[in-house]
Amino acid sequence: MQITILGLGEAGSLYAEGLAQRGGEVTGFDPYVSPELPDVRLASSLPAAVSGADVVISLAGAAAAKDVTAEAAAAMAPSAVFADFNTGGPDLKRELARIVAGCGILFADVAVMAPVPRNGSLTPLLASGDGADLLAERIAPLGVPIDVVPGEAGEAAGRKLLRSVFMKGLAGLVYESVTAAEKSDAGSWMRDQIAAELGPDGAQLVERLITGTRLHAGRRMHEMEGAIEHLHTLDSPTWITEGTLSWLRSLADGPPEATADRSEGH
């Protein structure tokens, strides 16, 4: 299986190495970085990278997605499938699908459903679009957990945003609860209460939610803005999500002292 990864930042590099180690013949291209990836062939240009590929995966970032997609699709073989793994809203994914369709190529809208650093190429994926089934057929044998959902490109992206309403909202609720409790010298007690409700791995989840919210507030802020836009298209209320966005905006400007102090033994 000839696989090309466009964009070799943290996620792209992890996917490139992981798929190569699991039996794929992987080529990578990034005009800005040249990471040390022993199992990956680095191409000198984007057209050279996608030539002959069975699967082209874009992890170049949402800002560059349209330009990268257009250049890649124009140089791909008709039998290939283009998979956009970037975080983006349904409208962007549908626009990318139209670009790819104009070149006679199948397109897969892929939503990456968990942080890639945690599991690399074994991170769960959700895919939609006319190329989703073909993508799953080609990368699932490499151990990639991928579920195909019915519908056009944008459906997977929309479902990821719906999940984010819950996951980021849960993180915001935990952050707000613990912040208030720490102002009453009850932070440790509050963490334990939340952890007990979340089950056997509750303590680890609480820590991950708090730490991740603090570290990735800027990126998650943009994700929540996209989620709110998506909920508006569904004519669905956004009350909790608006609160989550307020927390993320405040943290992006600098985290408050609460939850940053681990003196209570957490």
N, C-alpha and C positions, 0 to 999 in steps of 0.2 A: 504494500500500500504506500503510494507516494503522497506524502502530506507536506504542505507548505504552511508555515506559520509567519504571518505578517505582523510585525511588532514584537520585539524581544525585550520588553520590560520584564518586570517580575513575573507576571502571569504568563506572558508569552514564552519566556525562558523555561518556566516550570512545565508548561504543556509540551514544548519542543523536546526537552530532555525526557520527560515521562513517556511520551508516545514513541520516541526512538528506542528507549530501553524496553518497551513492550512489543517491539517488532516492526514498527513503522519505519520507513525510509524518509527521514524528515529533513527538509530544507528550511532555513530561516532567513528572513530579511528584515533589516531595520536600518534606515538611513542615518540614524543618530547614535546607535550603540552597537558594539560588537562584543557581546559577552562570550566568555569561555564556555563553550558547550561541546564537549568532546564527541558526543554521538550525533551531532547535528552539522550538516553542511551549510555554510553561510554563502548566500548568493550575492553577487555584486550589484544586482539591480532587481527591481520588482518584477518586470517581465521575465527575466531569467529565472527568478524564484518560482513563479507559478507555471512555467512551461513544463508540460508533462505531468502535472500534479493531478491526482485523483480527488483530493480534498484540499481546499484552500481555506484556512482559518484566519480571520482577521481579528487581531487583538491590538490594533493600532490606536485605539481610543476613539470615542464618539466624535470628537472635534475633527478628526482626520478621516472619519469613516467614509464619507461620500467620495472624496478624491481617491482614496485607496481602493475602494470598491470599483470605481469606474476604470481605473488603470489596470487593476487585476482582471476584471471580467473581460476586458478587451483582449487580453493575452492568454486566456485559459482555453483549454481544449473543451469541445462541446460536451464531452462525457463527464466532465468534472462537476463538482458541486462547491459552491461558495458558501461558507458559513460565517456569519457575523456573530462573534462572541462578545462584542463590546456592550457595555451597559448603555442602553438607550431606550427611549419611549417607543410605543407602537407606531407613531407617525414616522419616526426616523427609519424604523425597520421596514415599513412599507415602501418608503422612498428608495431605500437600498435595493429592495426586491425589484422595483421597477427598473432601476439601473441595470441590474444583472439580467433581467428578462430581456432587455433590449439587445443583449449580446448573445441570446439563446442559451443562457446558462441557468441551471437550477439554483435556487437560493434557500438557505436555512437560517431562520431567525433563532438564535440560540441564547437562552438565558442561563447564566452560570449561577447556580442556586446556593452557593456557599463560598466563603473566602478561599481562593485558590491556594494560598500558602499552606493551608491546613492539610490538603490532600492532593495537591498537584493535579495531574491528569485524571485522577480518580474522583474529582469533584463532580457531584451530580449536575446533570444538564437537563434542560427542558427545551424542546425544539418544535418549531412550527414552520409552515411554508411549503412550497412545492418540492423543495429539496430535502425536507426533514427526514423522510423515510430512507432515502439513499444515504444521507449522512450517517444515520444510525446503523444502517447495514454495513457501512465501511469502517466505522470507528468502534462500534461495540465489541468486535472481536479482539480489540486491543485493551479491553477491560474498562472502557469508558462507560460509566453509568448514564445512559441517556434515555429519556422518555419523550415520545412524540405525542403532541397534543393536536387534535384536529383543528383545521382552520388555516387562514392565510398568515403570511408573515406579519408579525406584530402581536399575535395571540400569545406566544411565549413571553415576549417582553411585558405584555399587559399582566400576565399571571405573576411574573416576578414582582411587579410593582404592587400587586395586591398582597403578596406574601410580605413585602417590605412594610406595608401598612401595619401588619401584625408584629413582625420581628423588631422593626425599629421603634414601633409604638411600645412594645414590651420593654425594650431597652430604655426608652424615655421614662416610662413609669417606674422602672427599677431605680434609675438615676435620681428621679425626683423624690421617691420615697426615702432612699438612703441619704440624700442630701439633707432633707428635712430632719431625719432621725439623728444625723450627726450633729445638727445644731442643738439637739437635746441630749447629747452624749449617749445616744442609743443606737449608733450606727451598727455596731456588731450585732446587737439584738435584732435589728431590722433585717440585716442580711440573712441571719439565721431563719427568721420567720419566712422570708421570701423563698429561700432555698428549700425549706421544708415543703412548701406548696408546689415546688417545681419538680420534686421527685428525687431519686437516688443521686443524680448528677447535678442537683440544684445548685450546690455551692460553686461548682466549676462554671455553670451557666451564668450565675449572677456575676462572677468575676469577669467572665468573657464579655458579657453585655456592658458592664461598666467600663472596662478597659477599652474595648473596641469603640464604644461611643465617644470616649475622650480622645482616642488617637485618630479616629477617622471621621471626626465631626464634619469637616469640610466636604469630603466626598459624599457622605451620607445626607448632608444638607441638600445637595443637588438631586440626590435620589428621591428625597421626600418631596422636593418641588415637582419632580416628574410624577410622583405618585398622586399628588394633589391634582395636577392637571388631568391625570387619567381618571380619577374619581369624579372630577367635574364632567368629563365626557359621559360618564355613566349616570349623571344626575344623582350622585350619592353623597351624603354628608361627609365632611372632612374635619369634624370638630377635634377628634383625638389626634389626627395626623397634623393639624395645624399646631397643636401643642408640642408634638414631637419636633416639628420644624423649629419652633421657638427655642427649645432646648439646644438643638444642634447649632443654631445660629449663635447662641450665647457661648457655647463651647468653642466654636470656631474662632471666636474673638479672644479666647483665653479661658481655660477651665476655672471654675470657682474653687475655693479651698476645699469645700466639702467633697468627699469621695476620693480626693487625691491623698488624704492623710490616712495611712494604713497602720496607725499606731495602736489600733484596737485588736491587732493580731490577725488581720486578714491580708 
